[in-house]
Amino acid sequence: MSNIKKILIAFFTILLVFSLVNLARILLRDYEEHRQMKELIEIREQGEGAATSSPFIMKANGPVMLPEFQELYKRNPDIVGWLKIDGTRIDYPIMQNQQDAEYYLNHDFDKKKNKNGLPFLDEHSRIDGSDILLIHGHHMKNGVMFADLMKYKKESYYKDHATIRFSSLYEKEEYEIVAVILSKVYLKTDDVFKYYQIENVGTSAEFDSYIQNIKKLALYDTGVTARYGDKLIVLSTCEYSTEEGRLAVVARKRN
């Protein structure tokens, strides 16, 4: 056997071993993420059946945390709510780290490094004081996190999944979808509507302008709109048909 053949065999053997090790790491990561999410869901569901609230959670002159969040909050006080869309894989805690706005891009609920991350609330949103809750989540190839939002490109899928369930720590809420849009992350100097710049939406005129621009970008008409005073939730994820592409699902809280 020539030296060239030996080198090639050695090279491809090393490449195969490296690929198998990398695959094993990905599978282990995904398994751990699945195991952890199953555990968190079970903790939340068990808490839902609790009849009383723990004094650990009570606030002076304020609301009492819902029972389903009490154990989760003790485990990680970065949790601000829970997002669920029936019939999808979206059933996740929503996080917000006050020191690092993008912390949960690559950390799990126990604050361990994980490329899947967790859906998290934008730094310009406050769970108890914002009219627009902008939630970011990865579009993972294995279908977890916000990958299922891609299915909303089809109007028929929207019609079967028109309701978003979001619970803050203190209130259970339902949202109805206003629009599904395609956009992108623009340069700061680009003079164009940027759905993710929610810090610029404060007045009645700004809110109405925001909704009008959302409607212009809508992939189809849902028959639902929003007016100043409504609370919005915006689910945002990467969309790979264009560079820096984004897909967002915009919904209003049901009264």
C-alpha positions, 0 to 999 in steps of 0.5 A: 500500500502506497504512502498516499493511500495510508495517509488518505485512510488515516485522514478519513478515519480521523474525519469519521471519528470526529464526525461520530463524536460531534454527532454524539455530542449533538444527540446528547445535548438534544437528549438533555434538553428534552429531558430538562424540558420534560422535567420543567413541564412536569413541575409546572403541571404539578404546581397548577394543581396546588390550592394555595400559594407559598409565602415565599412568593408573596409580594407586599401590596402586590400580586401573588405568583401563580402556583405553577411557577413557584418551584420554577422561580425558586430554581431560576428567578430569571423565568418571567412566564410560560409560552405554549401553542397547542399542537406544536412543540412550543411549550417553553419557559420564557426567560429574561436575564437583567445583566445580559439581555442575550444570556439565554441565546446559549444557556438552558434553564439551569444556566448551563451552556446549550446552543438551543438556548431558551426563548427570552424576553427582549431587553426593551420589554418588561413583563409587568409594564410593557404593551409589547412583549417581544420574545426571541427564540432560535429556529433550530434544525432539529425542530425545537424552540421556535422552529414550528413558527415557520409553519405559520407561513401557510394560512391553513396552518394559522387557522388551526393554530390561531391561539397563543397561550402565554402566562406571566408569573401572575396571570394566565393570558390568551392571545389571538394572532394579528399577523405573521410577517417576514422581515429582517434585521436591518442596519441602524442607518436603514430608514425602514420599519423595524418590527423589533424596535419596540422601544420606539412605540409608546404613544397612541400614534406610534402604536397605530403606526406599528400595527399599520406597518405590521399589516403591510408586511402580513403574509395573509389577512387574519381578520384580527387587528389591534388598537392602542391599549391592547397588549401585544406579544411578538414571537421572533425567530430566524428565517433563512430564505434571506440574509438576516431574515426574520419571521415574526408572529404578532398577536393581541391579548384577548380581553 
